[in-house]
Amino acid sequence: MTTISQKSLRRLARRVIEVLSKHKDNEASIAAFVGSLDQKAKAFAAAYDAVNSDDPGRKQKQLQGRAELEELARLVRMWIPVVQTAIPSLDAATYTGKSGVPDDVLLGAESLVAAVEQHLTTSETEPEWREAFMAELQPAIDAVVGAHASHVRRRAGYAELRAEARETALTLYKELIGFRKTLAAAIGKSHPDYRRLLVPTRPAAGEEAEVEGDSEDSATALMSVSVVQETESKGEGVVPDDADAAAE
C-alpha cells in the first residue's frame, strides 16, 4: 500500500497548477485538463489551508473554556462548606462530581444554586453570604454554558472543514494520476516538470514504494480511503498528517 499525506498533496497542488499552466499551450491533451484539474487543485488547497488556519484559534478557545470550567469547579468546592452552615444536611459529593467533565461541573453548580434558593423559600432569614454567593456562582455558570455551546459549534465547523479537505483531496488525486500519464506521454518521464509531480510515497511494511503510483487500481482504491481519519482499504490513498490526526 502506498500513501500520500495531505501535507504532501498540498505541495503537489501548487505544482500541478504551475506545470499545467506551463504546458497547456503545447499539447491539446494537456490543455484538456484546464478548468478541471487546476480548479480541483485550488479547491483542495483552499480546504487544506482552512483546516490548518482554524486550528490555532480552536485550541486557544479550548484552553480558555477549560480554564473557565476549572474556575467554576473551584468556586463550587469553596462555597459548599459555607452553604453547609445554613444547610447542614447538604451532601458535598452531590455537587462536586468529576471536575473535568463540563456536564458534571455545570450540574453540580446549578444544583448548588437551586439548593440555596430552595432553602430560602423555607427559611425565615436570608444568609448574609447569599448575595456574594450568587455574584460569584452565576457569572461563572453562564461563562461555562457559553463556552461549552461555542465549543460544540466550533467542533461541528471544524469537522465540516476536514470533511471538505478529505473530499477535495480524493477528487484532486484521482485526476492527478491521469494528468501524470498524459504529461509523461507528452514530455517524457525524465522531464523535470513530470518529476515535480511524483508522489512521495509511504510504503507499508514488506512492500516497495511505488514512486510514480500511476496504476489504474490505485485511483479506484483511493476513493474508498478516508483522507483524514482512516486508511483501512487496500490500495493507494491519502492519509492524515500527524497534526490532523492528533486534533481528533
N, C-alpha and C positions, 0 to 999 in steps of 0.2 A: 504493500500500500504506500503510495507517495502522497504527500500532503503539502499544502502551502498555507501559511498563516495570513490572516487579514492584513497584518502589517506589511508583509511582502507583496501582497496583491495591491495594496495601496501604492506602493512604489512602482509596480508594473503599470498601474492605471495611468500615471503621468507619462510613462514611456510610450504606452500604446498611443496616446493622443499625439505625441511628438512624431513617432515613426509613421503613423497613418498620414499625418499632415505632410510629411516629407516625401512620401512615395505615392500619394494618391493620383498625382498628375502623370505618373509614368506608366501605370497599368490600370486598365478599366476594372479588372478583377479586384484590385486593391481599393479603387475608388468606390466600389460597391459597398464597402463597409462604412463609408462616411454617412453620418446621420444615424447610424445604429451602434456600432462598436464604440465610437467616441462618446456618444451620449450615455451609453452604459458605463463607460469608464468614469465620466463626470458624475453620474448618479451614485455610483459606489463611493467615489472619493468624498462626495458631499456627506453621504450617510456615515461613512467611517469617521470623518472629521467631527461630525455632530456628536457621535458617541463619545469620542475621546475628549472633546472640548467640554462636554457636560460633566464629565467625571469629577474634576476637582471641586466644582461647586456643590455637587451632590454629596461628596464626602465631608465637606466643611459643614453643611447643614445637618448631616447625620451626627457629627460631633457635638454641634450646638444642641440638637434635640436630646442627645444622651446626657449632656450636662444639665439640661432643664429637668429631665427625669430624675436624675440623681439628687438634684436640689429638692424636688418635691418629696422624694423618699426621706431625705434628711429632715425636712420640716415635720413630716408625719411622726418620725421617731422622737423628735424633740417635744412635740406637743402632746403626745399620748400621756406622759406622766402628769402633765398639767391638767388635762381633761379628766384624768382619773381622780383628781382631788374633788371634782364635782360629781363624777360618776364612778364610784369605787368598783363597780361590777364590770367595768369596761375591760374586755379581753384584748390585750395588746396584739396578740398573734393574729387576730381577725383583721387588723388594719395594716399590718406590715407586709405580709406576703413576700413575693420574690421581687427584690428591688430592681432587677434588670429587665423585668417584663412590664411593658407600658400598661397593658390592661390591668395587671395586678396592682401596680402602684396607683393608677387612677382610681380603681375601685376602692382601694383602701382609703385614699384621701377623701373621696366623695362620701364614703360611708362614715368616716370620722366626722365630717361636717354635718351629715344628716343626723348622727347620734347627738351632737351638740344641740342642733336645732330641735330635735325631739325632746331632749332634756328640758329645754326652755319652756316647752308647752306645759310641762308638769311641775316646773319649779317656780317658787314664789319670787325668787330673786335671780337676777341675771349675773353670771360670773363677771368679775371685773376684767378678766382677760379676754372676754368674748370678742370685743372689737379688734384687738390686736391679733387674735387667732384668725378671724376672717380676713383681716387685712393682709396676712401672710399666705394663708392657705388658698384662698380663692384665686388670686392672680397667678399663683404657681400652677394650680389646676388648669386654668384657662390657657396658660403657656404650653403645657404638655399636650392638651387636647389639640391646640392649633398646630403644634409641631408634628404630632402624630398624623393628623389629617394631611399636612403638607408632605410628609414623608410618603404616605400612600400614593398621593398624586405624582410625586417625583418618581417613585418606583415604577408606576404604570407608564409614565412618559419615557423613562429610560428603557424599559422593556420594548416599547414600540420602536425606539431608535435602533436598538440592537437587532430587532427583527427585520427592520428595513435594511440594515447593513448586511445581514445574512442573505436576504433575498437578492439584493443587488449584486453581491459578490458572486453568488451562484450564476446569475444571468451573465455577468461580465466574463467570468472564467470560461463558461461554456462556449461563448463566441470567440474568446481569445484563442482557444485551441484551433478553431477553423481558420482564423486570421493568420496564425503562425504557419499553417500548412500552405496557404496561398502565398504568403510572404517568402517562404522557403523556396517555392517553385519559381517565384519571380526573381529573387535576388540571390538565392543560394543560402545554405545553412552556415556558411562560413562568413557571411556578411556581418559586420558589426551590429547593424540595426536588428538583424534577426537574433543575434546572440543576446542583445539587450532584453529581449522578451522571453528568454528561457526562464523556467520556473525553478527557484531554489527549492529543491525537494527535501522532504524529511522521511526517509525510508523506514519501514517497520523492521523489527529485528529479523535477521535472516534473509532479507531481500536487498536487492541492489537498487540504488536510486535511479529513477528514470529521468534523466536530466531534461529531456525535452517534453516528456509527458504528453505526446500528441496522439495517443491511441484512441480509437473510437470508443472503447469500453470506458476510458477514463471520464469522458464527458457524461455518459449515461450514469455511471456510478456516482459522479459528483452531485447529481440532482437529488440523490437520496441521502446526502450527508448534510447534517446541520452545520452551518458555517460557524456559529458562535458557541454552541453549547455541547454538541455531540459529534462524534465521528465513529459511529457504530457500524456503518455499512462498509462493505468491501469496495476497494477501488481507490481512485484518486479523489481527493477532496480538499476543502478549505477548512482549516482548523482554527480555534481561537488563539489569540495572543495570550500570554501568561497574565497580563494585566486584566484583560477582559474576563478570563476565567475566574480570577480572584475576586472580581467585583460581585459575582454571584454569591 
